[in-house]
Amino acid sequence: MKCVKCGGELAGMGTTEGVEVDFCSSCHGILFDHGEVAEYFELAVDVPDLVMDLDLARKTDLKCPKCSGAWVEIPYVPQENLLIDLCTGCGAIWLDKGEFPKLEAIAAKLDDPKAKLLRAAKTVERKGYQVVGFKKV
């Protein structure tokens, strides 16, 4: 599969969080499928306020390597200085080199620790593991 930005080859890469992302070794961008940003960063959704962010979207000339959909550039959250690329077809998200740590810092501020822990425990259980001491709510 070709890179969204530079046309280089994307390679699948597993993370310690169990999310398979596509990485470009040429431009160092990362492609997340729909739902993977939320899963990786332990958030409820990929983009916190997608409806409002789409109002601020800027169309780009990029095409999605997965579905050939059009991409838009949106603020991840309006009050932060991070623009991400979102496929309007399949919901994939592209992070350019250097955007990953910015998103990581933003994500750390978005949810309270209890909600993150609850989602993480549920994710682990969905993968077939038992979390000792975890009460289902």
C-alpha positions in Angstrom: 0.0 0.0 0.0 1.3 3.5 -0.9 1.8 6.3 1.6 -0.8 9.0 1.7 1.7 11.8 1.7 4.9 10.8 -0.1 3.9 7.7 -2.1 6.4 5.5 -0.3 5.5 2.0 0.8 3.5 1.6 4.0 4.4 -1.3 6.2 2.3 -2.8 8.9 3.7 -2.5 12.4 2.3 -3.9 15.6 2.4 -1.8 18.8 2.8 -2.9 22.4 -0.9 -1.8 22.8 -1.9 -4.5 20.3 -2.9 -2.1 17.5 -1.6 -2.7 14.0 -0.7 0.6 12.3 0.8 1.3 8.9 4.1 3.2 9.0 5.9 5.0 6.2 9.7 4.5 6.4 10.2 7.4 4.0 8.3 10.3 5.6 7.7 8.6 9.0 3.9 9.2 8.9 1.5 6.8 10.5 -1.9 5.6 9.2 -4.5 4.5 11.7 -7.6 2.6 10.6 -11.0 3.8 12.0 -11.1 3.1 15.7 -7.4 2.5 16.1 -6.6 6.0 17.5 -9.2 5.5 20.2 -7.9 2.0 21.0 -4.2 3.0 21.0 -4.6 6.1 23.1 -7.4 4.6 25.3 -10.0 7.1 24.3 -13.7 6.8 23.8 -13.6 7.9 20.1 -10.9 8.6 17.5 -11.7 12.3 17.3 -13.4 13.9 20.5 -15.7 16.4 18.7 -15.8 15.2 15.2 -19.0 17.1 14.2 -17.5 20.4 15.3 -14.1 19.6 13.8 -15.7 18.7 10.4 -17.2 22.3 10.3 -13.5 23.5 10.5 -12.3 21.0 7.9 -10.1 21.9 5.0 -10.3 19.7 1.9 -7.0 18.3 0.6 -6.0 16.7 -2.7 -5.0 13.4 -0.9 -6.7 10.1 -1.6 -7.0 7.3 0.9 -4.8 4.2 0.1 -7.5 2.0 1.7 -10.7 3.2 0.2 -9.7 6.0 -2.3 -11.8 8.4 -0.2 -11.0 12.1 0.0 -9.1 13.5 3.0 -9.7 16.6 5.0 -7.4 18.3 7.5 -9.1 19.0 10.8 -8.1 20.2 14.2 -7.8 17.2 16.6 -9.4 19.4 19.2 -10.1 23.0 18.5 -8.2 24.4 21.5 -5.0 22.5 20.7 -2.4 23.2 18.0 -2.7 19.8 16.1 -4.1 19.3 12.6 -4.7 15.7 11.6 -5.8 14.2 8.2 -9.0 12.3 8.2 -10.4 10.1 5.4 -14.0 11.0 4.8 -14.7 7.6 3.3 -13.4 5.0 5.8 -12.5 7.2 8.8 -8.7 6.4 8.7 -6.5 9.0 10.3 -3.0 10.0 9.1 -0.4 11.5 11.5 2.6 13.3 9.9 6.0 12.9 11.4 6.1 14.6 14.8 2.3 14.6 15.3 2.2 11.3 17.3 3.8 12.8 20.5 1.5 15.8 20.2 -1.6 13.6 20.0 -0.3 11.5 22.9 0.0 14.6 25.1 -3.4 15.8 24.1 -5.0 12.4 24.7 -3.5 12.2 28.2 -5.5 15.3 29.1 -8.8 14.3 27.5 -10.1 11.5 29.8 -10.1 11.0 33.5 -7.9 8.1 34.7 -10.9 6.0 35.9 -12.5 6.0 32.4 -9.3 5.1 30.8 -8.7 2.2 33.1 -12.2 0.9 32.6 -11.8 1.0 28.8 -8.4 -0.6 29.0 -9.7 -3.5 31.2 -12.7 -4.0 28.8 -10.3 -4.1 25.8 -8.1 -6.7 27.6 -11.2 -8.8 28.4 -12.4 -8.7 24.8 -9.1 -10.1 23.7 -9.7 -13.1 26.0 -7.8 -12.3 29.1 -9.1 -12.0 32.6 -8.4 -8.9 34.6 -8.0 -9.9 38.3 -9.9 -7.6 40.6 -11.9 -6.0 37.8 -15.6 -5.7 38.4 -17.8 -5.4 35.4 -20.0 -2.3 35.6 
